[in-house]
Amino acid sequence: MEYVDIYTAQRELTGKTEERGKALGDGEYRLIIHAAIFNRAGQLLIQQRQPFKRGWPGLWDLTMGGAVSTGETSAEALVRELQEELGLAWDLQGEPPALSLTFDHGFDDIYLLRGEVELSTLQLQYEEVAQVKWATQEEVHQMLDDGTFIPYHKSLIDLLFDMREKTDGLRTV
């Protein structure tokens, strides 16, 4: 069983934990993370969720997403989740999240990364990821229109693509 820390609306730890996936009470927040990896061509690495996965089954998503477990920072969770879901070893080198969004009962730290990732070398976690591919901004927009991508606001996708150069250098993974 996996547990998450509970935060206040000001993002302060409360000292309480809760089982992952359980509904939170008023004034309680959890922390999740997302990674958006862009290549030299400006494409976004996206993943398709398994059709049997709870929550958005079969839909395409950003490179990686996950919950921050009890006692972890968002950066530690990002490194762990990249390894678990895609078999990618990534050193964040102290990079902070590019964005932090607040949603109902949670915070979402989004990390923008740049890397030349060879898809054939990825080790996809069967329980989470059906497949991966590189996509342009226009392709993600089309997938949003088709209902095959998790329904993020197009403006968020545009912001991620606009901010992709903010990251500190291209890595070959």
DACOR-V12421 format. One record per residue. N is the residue number from 1. RES is the residue in three letters. SS is DSSP state (h for helix, s for strand, l for the rest). BURIAL is # if it has 16 or more other C-alpha atoms within 10 Angstrom, else .. D_LAST is the distance of its C-alpha to the last C-alpha in whole Angstrom. Layout:
N RES SS BURIAL D_LAST
N RES SS BURIAL D_LAST
This chain:
1 MET l . 31
2 GLU l . 29
3 TYR s # 30
4 VAL s # 30
5 ASP s # 31
6 ILE s # 34
7 TYR s # 34
8 THR l . 37
9 ALA l # 37
10 GLN l . 36
11 ARG l . 33
12 GLU l . 35
13 LEU s . 34
14 THR s . 37
15 GLY s . 37
16 LYS s . 37
17 THR s # 35
18 GLU s # 35
19 GLU s . 33
20 ARG l # 30
21 GLY l . 32
22 LYS l . 35
23 ALA l . 37
24 LEU l # 37
25 GLY l . 41
26 ASP l . 42
27 GLY l . 40
28 GLU l # 37
29 TYR s # 34
30 ARG s # 30
31 LEU s # 27
32 ILE s # 24
33 ILE s # 20
34 HIS s # 18
35 ALA s # 15
36 ALA s # 14
37 ILE s # 11
38 PHE s # 12
39 ASN l # 11
40 ARG l . 13
41 ALA l . 15
42 GLY l # 16
43 GLN l # 15
44 LEU s # 15
45 LEU s # 13
46 ILE s # 16
47 GLN s # 17
48 GLN s # 20
49 ARG s # 22
50 GLN l # 24
51 PRO l . 28
52 PHE l . 29
53 LYS l . 27
54 ARG l . 29
55 GLY l . 29
56 TRP l # 28
57 PRO l . 28
58 GLY l # 26
59 LEU l # 25
60 TRP s # 22
61 ASP s # 20
62 LEU l # 18
63 THR l # 14
64 MET s # 15
65 GLY s # 19
66 GLY s # 21
67 ALA s # 23
68 VAL l # 24
69 SER l # 25
70 THR l # 28
71 GLY l . 28
72 GLU l . 24
73 THR l . 23
74 SER h # 21
75 ALA h # 18
76 GLU h . 18
77 ALA h # 19
78 LEU h # 16
79 VAL h # 14
80 ARG h # 16
81 GLU h # 16
82 LEU h # 12
83 GLN h # 12
84 GLU h # 15
85 GLU h # 15
86 LEU h # 11
87 GLY l . 10
88 LEU l # 7
89 ALA l . 8
90 TRP l . 8
91 ASP l . 11
92 LEU l . 13
93 GLN l . 15
94 GLY l . 18
95 GLU l . 17
96 PRO l . 20
97 PRO l # 20
98 ALA l # 20
99 LEU s . 23
100 SER s # 25
101 LEU s . 28
102 THR s . 31
103 PHE s . 32
104 ASP l . 35
105 HIS l # 34
106 GLY s # 31
107 PHE s # 28
108 ASP s # 25
109 ASP s # 22
110 ILE s # 20
111 TYR s # 16
112 LEU s # 15
113 LEU s # 11
114 ARG s # 10
115 GLY s # 6
116 GLU s . 6
117 VAL l # 5
118 GLU l . 7
119 LEU h . 10
120 SER h . 11
121 THR h . 9
122 LEU l # 10
123 GLN l . 13
124 LEU l # 15
125 GLN l . 17
126 TYR l . 21
127 GLU l . 23
128 GLU l # 21
129 VAL s # 19
130 ALA s # 20
131 GLN s # 18
132 VAL s # 15
133 LYS s . 15
134 TRP s # 15
135 ALA s # 18
136 THR l # 20
137 GLN h # 22
138 GLU h . 25
139 GLU h . 24
140 VAL h # 23
141 HIS h # 27
142 GLN h . 28
143 MET h # 26
144 LEU h # 28
145 ASP h . 31
146 ASP h . 31
147 GLY l . 31
148 THR l # 27
149 PHE s # 25
150 ILE l # 26
151 PRO l . 29
152 TYR l . 27
153 HIS l . 29
154 LYS h . 28
155 SER h . 29
156 LEU h . 26
157 ILE h # 23
158 ASP h . 25
159 LEU h . 24
160 LEU h # 21
161 PHE h # 20
162 ASP h . 23
163 MET h . 21
164 ARG h # 17
165 GLU h # 18
166 LYS h . 19
167 THR l # 15
168 ASP l . 15
169 GLY l . 12
170 LEU l . 9
171 ARG s . 6
172 THR s . 4
173 VAL l . 0
